[in-house]
Amino acid sequence: MQKPISTPEANAGRRYLSEHELANRWGLSPKTLQRWRSLGDRGPLFAKFSKKVAYPLDGQGGILDWEQRVLYRSTSERAFA
């Protein structure tokens, strides 16, 4: 699956959370987010601005979207497909 190319125009209206802001929001260690990024198969999408990592808050693939997709009704049934 190809990842969309990030352009300045596409990111102009987006709000971002830093690694520490997202870790605090979810009650995780920033190291957990770093590990997820290095594994590449889990966690939300992120953007890199030079050496800085940021997570888009809204929009498709953003934190709010990702939080909705990981909700469960029970241990075997996702709330949203």
Disulfide bonds with the S-S distance in Angstrom:
none
